[in-house]
């Protein structure tokens, strides 16, 4: 195991800048997940850590050692790819042992490592099979086992679940979480799926257009996003956003007008100079309650209803044409075309200025606080 430090990492392809000075510390034994939309630079950053891409600028350190010029095999890392990359003509055992044989490890040591990894990943009964005889989830476990036997300082995962169906994705995600608990290893994991990030990570790094938007625990990012981008990316379904007007500012609170004309008093530190400006307010679907009173209330026409059994998602069209999603109970009888109201506590709201930066929230009820 090892810690990892990125100091002003930059990457350019000719005149195109892909990464713009990334600073990040990964602690020994930490599970860190890179998330962001396609093209944000998360896979490029992972490949730089692996040594598969050259660094344009900055320093990469593993266990305090600058590894910019070191080859992948000399960095003490092991990478699990999205495509499994198994040798089709080799058995599971031989796939897992191949890298150790190339490194001239003792035959007995190889056998011990392979069988121990197979035990951890529940592959004991599959060692004599070939990849074509395995399910997608089993193949991914073999790819993970091939990384485990190398006993690396750092594990790197590049969207390892993206080729699996929904059920296998959940199952394999649980297995990766259990693996981290057993090995206490340092893991850097890339995904575009924020649900994976929320359930697996000790720390999430949200990337956007080659920059780090925010770093924090899953609950910190969920409850206290620093930018509109992070607020909209973390959480499923996504946070609702609508334009509100700042009407009055007092110490510790701000009065805004929401679509439809209702007033809301919210606990934010807003400069007096922003009075009269239009800003964005965000509220998560799960923090809205149907037909109940609260500090923030919105009214709209239901134009989509999704029943999921334990809950119902209602999609409202507000007077300003913005759309809000409300999570209601599974037994909800709301129908298409109805006009309904939904409300939330003041602590559930988020405010973002015209540049997408969050206004500081001055008070936050316990249910909306970050629990690390």
Secondary structure, DSSP 8 states (H G I E B T S, - for coil): ---EEEEEEEEEETTEEEEEEEEEEE-TT-EEEEE-STTSSHHHHHHHHHTSS--SEEEEEETTEE-TTS-GGGTTEEEE-TT----TTSBHHHHHHHHHHHTT--HHHHHHHHHHHHHHTT-GGGTT-BGGGS-HHHHHHHHHHHHHTTT-SEEEEESTTTTS-HHHHHHHHHHHHHHHHHH--EEEEE-S-HHHHHHH-SEEEEEETTEEEEEE-HHHHHH--SBHHHHHHSSSS--EEEEEEEEEEETTEEEEE-TTS-EEEE-EE--GGGTT-EEEEEE-GGG-EET---SEEEEEEEEEEEE-SSEEEEEEEETTS-EEEEEEETT----TT-EEEEEE-GGG-EEE-TTSBB-EE----GGGS---
